[in-house]
Amino acid sequence: MLVRLACIAVSHAFTALRLIPMNDHDKDIEILALRHQLAPLPRTALRRLHKVLDTLQDLLR
């Protein structure tokens, strides 16, 4: 658990260091790319929830 936390902290530190020399235009592009990557996540989560609810409904029949 502590090793994972340390890896995440180091990863975030390197990410922050990488963003320091970027100008505003590069940061805006980075933000747009991240938003594009995160867009499908809510749909996938809802799909999984519906699948679980359907399974529970089938079990209750």
VMD Tcl script that builds the backbone (N, CA, C; Angstrom):
set m [mol new atoms 183]
animate dup $m
set s [atomselect $m all]
$s set {name element resname resid chain x y z} {
  {N N MET 1 A 0.835 -1.197 0.000}
  {CA C MET 1 A 0.000 0.000 0.000}
  {C C MET 1 A 0.876 1.254 0.000}
  {N N LEU 2 A 1.886 1.260 0.843}
  {CA C LEU 2 A 2.766 2.427 0.899}
  {C C LEU 2 A 3.591 2.574 -0.370}
  {N N VAL 3 A 3.948 1.441 -0.967}
  {CA C VAL 3 A 4.721 1.497 -2.209}
  {C C VAL 3 A 3.881 2.109 -3.319}
  {N N ARG 4 A 2.615 1.711 -3.389}
  {CA C ARG 4 A 1.730 2.275 -4.408}
  {C C ARG 4 A 1.539 3.769 -4.198}
  {N N LEU 5 A 1.347 4.169 -2.955}
  {CA C LEU 5 A 1.192 5.585 -2.642}
  {C C LEU 5 A 2.443 6.373 -3.033}
  {N N ALA 6 A 3.600 5.794 -2.769}
  {CA C ALA 6 A 4.858 6.459 -3.131}
  {C C ALA 6 A 4.987 6.580 -4.650}
  {N N CYS 7 A 4.612 5.526 -5.379}
  {CA C CYS 7 A 4.675 5.573 -6.845}
  {C C CYS 7 A 3.743 6.650 -7.399}
  {N N ILE 8 A 2.559 6.742 -6.842}
  {CA C ILE 8 A 1.608 7.755 -7.293}
  {C C ILE 8 A 2.141 9.147 -7.001}
  {N N ALA 9 A 2.731 9.334 -5.816}
  {CA C ALA 9 A 3.278 10.644 -5.453}
  {C C ALA 9 A 4.419 11.039 -6.386}
  {N N VAL 10 A 5.291 10.100 -6.705}
  {CA C VAL 10 A 6.412 10.389 -7.610}
  {C C VAL 10 A 5.881 10.705 -9.008}
  {N N SER 11 A 4.889 9.958 -9.444}
  {CA C SER 11 A 4.304 10.198 -10.763}
  {C C SER 11 A 3.703 11.591 -10.854}
  {N N HIS 12 A 2.974 11.995 -9.815}
  {CA C HIS 12 A 2.380 13.334 -9.800}
  {C C HIS 12 A 3.453 14.425 -9.737}
  {N N ALA 13 A 4.523 14.145 -9.021}
  {CA C ALA 13 A 5.611 15.130 -8.941}
  {C C ALA 13 A 6.248 15.338 -10.311}
  {N N PHE 14 A 6.500 14.239 -11.031}
  {CA C PHE 14 A 7.075 14.371 -12.370}
  {C C PHE 14 A 6.112 15.066 -13.324}
  {N N THR 15 A 4.825 14.805 -13.171}
  {CA C THR 15 A 3.826 15.471 -14.004}
  {C C THR 15 A 3.838 16.974 -13.746}
  {N N ALA 16 A 3.912 17.357 -12.482}
  {CA C ALA 16 A 3.957 18.786 -12.142}
  {C C ALA 16 A 5.223 19.439 -12.688}
  {N N LEU 17 A 6.350 18.745 -12.595}
  {CA C LEU 17 A 7.601 19.302 -13.129}
  {C C LEU 17 A 7.549 19.460 -14.645}
  {N N ARG 18 A 6.848 18.550 -15.303}
  {CA C ARG 18 A 6.739 18.631 -16.761}
  {C C ARG 18 A 5.892 19.825 -17.186}
  {N N LEU 19 A 4.924 20.207 -16.360}
  {CA C LEU 19 A 4.029 21.311 -16.724}
  {C C LEU 19 A 4.647 22.690 -16.505}
  {N N ILE 20 A 5.692 22.778 -15.691}
  {CA C ILE 20 A 6.282 24.087 -15.378}
  {C C ILE 20 A 6.785 24.826 -16.625}
  {N N PRO 21 A 7.571 24.179 -17.520}
  {CA C PRO 21 A 8.081 24.939 -18.665}
  {C C PRO 21 A 7.077 25.147 -19.792}
  {N N MET 22 A 5.871 24.616 -19.678}
  {CA C MET 22 A 4.882 24.758 -20.748}
  {C C MET 22 A 4.286 26.168 -20.765}
  {N N ASN 23 A 4.004 26.636 -21.964}
  {CA C ASN 23 A 3.292 27.904 -22.065}
  {C C ASN 23 A 1.787 27.627 -21.995}
  {N N ASP 24 A 0.986 28.659 -21.993}
  {CA C ASP 24 A -0.462 28.506 -21.824}
  {C C ASP 24 A -1.114 27.700 -22.947}
  {N N HIS 25 A -0.635 27.897 -24.162}
  {CA C HIS 25 A -1.208 27.171 -25.296}
  {C C HIS 25 A -0.978 25.663 -25.142}
  {N N ASP 26 A 0.217 25.265 -24.757}
  {CA C ASP 26 A 0.516 23.849 -24.550}
  {C C ASP 26 A -0.310 23.263 -23.412}
  {N N LYS 27 A -0.505 24.043 -22.359}
  {CA C LYS 27 A -1.321 23.569 -21.236}
  {C C LYS 27 A -2.774 23.384 -21.655}
  {N N ASP 28 A -3.288 24.302 -22.488}
  {CA C ASP 28 A -4.656 24.173 -22.968}
  {C C ASP 28 A -4.832 22.903 -23.805}
  {N N ILE 29 A -3.846 22.602 -24.635}
  {CA C ILE 29 A -3.902 21.380 -25.448}
  {C C ILE 29 A -3.861 20.153 -24.557}
  {N N GLU 30 A -3.028 20.176 -23.540}
  {CA C GLU 30 A -2.939 19.060 -22.596}
  {C C GLU 30 A -4.279 18.851 -21.876}
  {N N ILE 31 A -4.914 19.923 -21.462}
  {CA C ILE 31 A -6.200 19.830 -20.772}
  {C C ILE 31 A -7.266 19.263 -21.710}
  {N N LEU 32 A -7.282 19.715 -22.954}
  {CA C LEU 32 A -8.251 19.186 -23.918}
  {C C LEU 32 A -8.037 17.698 -24.164}
  {N N ALA 33 A -6.783 17.283 -24.246}
  {CA C ALA 33 A -6.491 15.859 -24.449}
  {C C ALA 33 A -6.958 15.033 -23.252}
  {N N LEU 34 A -6.732 15.533 -22.052}
  {CA C LEU 34 A -7.171 14.801 -20.857}
  {C C LEU 34 A -8.690 14.743 -20.774}
  {N N ARG 35 A -9.358 15.823 -21.112}
  {CA C ARG 35 A -10.830 15.817 -21.116}
  {C C ARG 35 A -11.353 14.798 -22.118}
  {N N HIS 36 A -10.686 14.713 -23.272}
  {CA C HIS 36 A -11.090 13.758 -24.291}
  {C C HIS 36 A -10.920 12.324 -23.786}
  {N N GLN 37 A -9.865 12.076 -23.024}
  {CA C GLN 37 A -9.631 10.741 -22.474}
  {C C GLN 37 A -10.635 10.410 -21.379}
  {N N LEU 38 A -11.060 11.408 -20.611}
  {CA C LEU 38 A -11.974 11.166 -19.494}
  {C C LEU 38 A -13.442 11.116 -19.920}
  {N N ALA 39 A -13.761 11.576 -21.103}
  {CA C ALA 39 A -15.157 11.650 -21.538}
  {C C ALA 39 A -15.885 10.306 -21.507}
  {N N PRO 40 A -15.277 9.197 -21.937}
  {CA C PRO 40 A -16.018 7.931 -21.940}
  {C C PRO 40 A -16.222 7.324 -20.555}
  {N N LEU 41 A -15.528 7.783 -19.542}
  {CA C LEU 41 A -15.612 7.151 -18.230}
  {C C LEU 41 A -17.018 7.133 -17.631}
  {N N PRO 42 A -17.764 8.229 -17.633}
  {CA C PRO 42 A -19.114 8.153 -17.056}
  {C C PRO 42 A -20.020 7.169 -17.786}
  {N N ARG 43 A -19.888 7.086 -19.119}
  {CA C ARG 43 A -20.712 6.148 -19.877}
  {C C ARG 43 A -20.375 4.710 -19.502}
  {N N THR 44 A -19.101 4.416 -19.336}
  {CA C THR 44 A -18.695 3.058 -18.966}
  {C C THR 44 A -19.189 2.715 -17.574}
  {N N ALA 45 A -19.109 3.668 -16.673}
  {CA C ALA 45 A -19.578 3.420 -15.311}
  {C C ALA 45 A -21.079 3.160 -15.308}
  {N N LEU 46 A -21.829 3.921 -16.088}
  {CA C LEU 46 A -23.273 3.709 -16.168}
  {C C LEU 46 A -23.598 2.364 -16.797}
  {N N ARG 47 A -22.840 1.983 -17.801}
  {CA C ARG 47 A -23.056 0.692 -18.451}
  {C C ARG 47 A -22.842 -0.441 -17.450}
  {N N ARG 48 A -21.799 -0.335 -16.645}
  {CA C ARG 48 A -21.533 -1.360 -15.634}
  {C C ARG 48 A -22.635 -1.393 -14.587}
  {N N LEU 49 A -23.109 -0.227 -14.192}
  {CA C LEU 49 A -24.183 -0.163 -13.200}
  {C C LEU 49 A -25.444 -0.811 -13.743}
  {N N HIS 50 A -25.783 -0.521 -15.000}
  {CA C HIS 50 A -26.961 -1.132 -15.602}
  {C C HIS 50 A -26.802 -2.652 -15.688}
  {N N LYS 51 A -25.603 -3.103 -15.987}
  {CA C LYS 51 A -25.350 -4.546 -16.074}
  {C C LYS 51 A -25.559 -5.209 -14.713}
  {N N VAL 52 A -25.059 -4.568 -13.657}
  {CA C VAL 52 A -25.227 -5.106 -12.305}
  {C C VAL 52 A -26.697 -5.101 -11.916}
  {N N LEU 53 A -27.394 -4.011 -12.216}
  {CA C LEU 53 A -28.815 -3.939 -11.888}
  {C C LEU 53 A -29.636 -4.969 -12.654}
  {N N ASP 54 A -29.301 -5.204 -13.913}
  {CA C ASP 54 A -29.987 -6.228 -14.702}
  {C C ASP 54 A -29.745 -7.611 -14.110}
  {N N THR 55 A -28.516 -7.866 -13.688}
  {CA C THR 55 A -28.200 -9.156 -13.079}
  {C C THR 55 A -28.981 -9.344 -11.785}
  {N N LEU 56 A -29.044 -8.313 -10.967}
  {CA C LEU 56 A -29.807 -8.399 -9.722}
  {C C LEU 56 A -31.290 -8.607 -9.999}
  {N N GLN 57 A -31.785 -7.933 -11.011}
  {CA C GLN 57 A -33.202 -8.076 -11.364}
  {C C GLN 57 A -33.486 -9.505 -11.831}
  {N N ASP 58 A -32.562 -10.074 -12.611}
  {CA C ASP 58 A -32.738 -11.449 -13.068}
  {C C ASP 58 A -32.697 -12.434 -11.899}
  {N N LEU 59 A -31.851 -12.162 -10.924}
  {CA C LEU 59 A -31.764 -13.044 -9.758}
  {C C LEU 59 A -33.005 -12.977 -8.892}
  {N N LEU 60 A -33.647 -11.819 -8.866}
  {CA C LEU 60 A -34.838 -11.653 -8.028}
  {C C LEU 60 A -36.101 -12.234 -8.665}
  {N N ARG 61 A -36.033 -12.564 -9.922}
  {CA C ARG 61 A -37.217 -13.138 -10.599}
  {C C ARG 61 A -37.398 -14.577 -10.253}
}
mol reanalyze $m
mol bondsrecalc $m
mol representation Tube
mol addrep $m
